[in-house]
Amino acid sequence: MTVWSKVQDAGEKAARDAEALREAVFEDGVVPEGGKEVRELSIEADGVVIPLQRSPKAFGEIKLFIGYEGREQKTRKLVNRYTVATARGSRVAWEDTGAAFGHKWDLSRVERIRIGGDGAEWIKQGLEMFPGATYHLDPFHLRRRLTEALSYSSNVYETVTEGLAELNQDAVVSALDQAIRVNRGARRNGIMRLKEYLLANWQGIAALPEGDRLGAIEGQVRHTIARRTKRIGARWSPAGAERMGRLLAVRANDELDRYVVHSEPRFDLLKKAVGAEAIQLPKRFGKDPEAWLQANVPALEGPHAGKHWVKHIVREISSPRWSTV
């Protein structure tokens, strides 16, 4: 319960700081000072659905946002990544992100902003937050949708993916319409949903060349949020989900020390309580008790030195002939 209480306190503080920053920018009109100047900025977003308790809703969502400057060529590691996580509504979530990124980077100097997501409408709202930004469909979610709907036929799958690679919308629609006509039931419904999904996100598919597409958010969601919040049997209150999301983002940003108070080592607390002079050590310890303890076995000289377990066991295993063991 002590750990739970500390986590709640730290998460609440992180949430208050984020809200204060958002209010300063979007309600008080304070212009973020801005930090690093970059030419391009990539932003990706996704959500983690979690079961709720003490709420009229059965499920909620923690939204995760990441901003980064690109990828390292060899390792593909995200460069200067910054994370925001919240369980609040999409508009407020994007305002949180805009305020945080506005302090991380000088957005007035960014020439190109790319926003990536899985096609959810709340992610596309980021285009309103960052005027001039372009939206791009996450290739991970695109591949998953294609596999779910078309895995029954390699021919249809190949035809549709070839059309996507060539950005030939007519070819894609024609192949899907043909598949819809010859299938029935759940399979037919799945193909119809895929068609709607592709048409709704066509601009996001066509926005970037293949080698430059986004796609980091799925791994970030898994490592940053899902591992902690999707444990079997876990249910979250709305407030608890918000606090945990904020705290996990803080940890991802290596800023946990701002919200977690580290206690002093117990030996230091003991010295403060009784005073260093109150601890009297035998003279045989010398000036360096630690060095003496490392070179001696206190039990051989203590009040139990004459007991059977000391004479025949401890003394035996501490003899020089065992020193190489």
Salt bridges, closest charged atoms under 4 A:
GLU12 OE2 - ARG16 NH1 3.93
GLU12 OE1 - ARG243 NE 2.99
GLU19 OE2 - ARG22 NH2 2.87
GLU19 OE1 - ARG88 NH1 2.44
GLU27 OE2 - ARG22 NH2 2.95
GLU37 OE2 - ARG109 NH1 3.38
GLU40 OE2 - ARG39 NH2 3.28
GLU40 OE2 - ARG112 NH1 3.49
ASP46 OD2 - HIS141 NE2 3.41
GLU61 OE1 - LYS63 NZ 3.66
GLU69 OE1 - LYS36 NZ 2.96
GLU95 OE1 - ARG22 NH1 2.57
GLU95 OE2 - ARG91 NH1 2.81
ASP96 OD2 - ARG246 NH2 2.52
GLU121 OE2 - LYS124 NZ 3.53
ASP138 OD2 - HIS141 ND1 3.04
ASP177 OD1 - LYS195 NZ 2.69
GLU210 OE1 - ARG213 NH1 2.84
ASP212 OD2 - ARG112 NH1 3.97
ASP212 OD2 - ARG114 NH1 3.20
GLU218 OE1 - HIS141 NE2 3.20
GLU242 OE2 - ARG246 NE 2.76
GLU255 OE1 - ARG258 NH1 3.55
ASP257 OD1 - HIS262 NE2 2.94
GLU264 OE1 - LYS272 NZ 2.97
GLU301 OE1 - ARG284 NE 3.60
GLU316 OE2 - ARG321 NH2 1.88
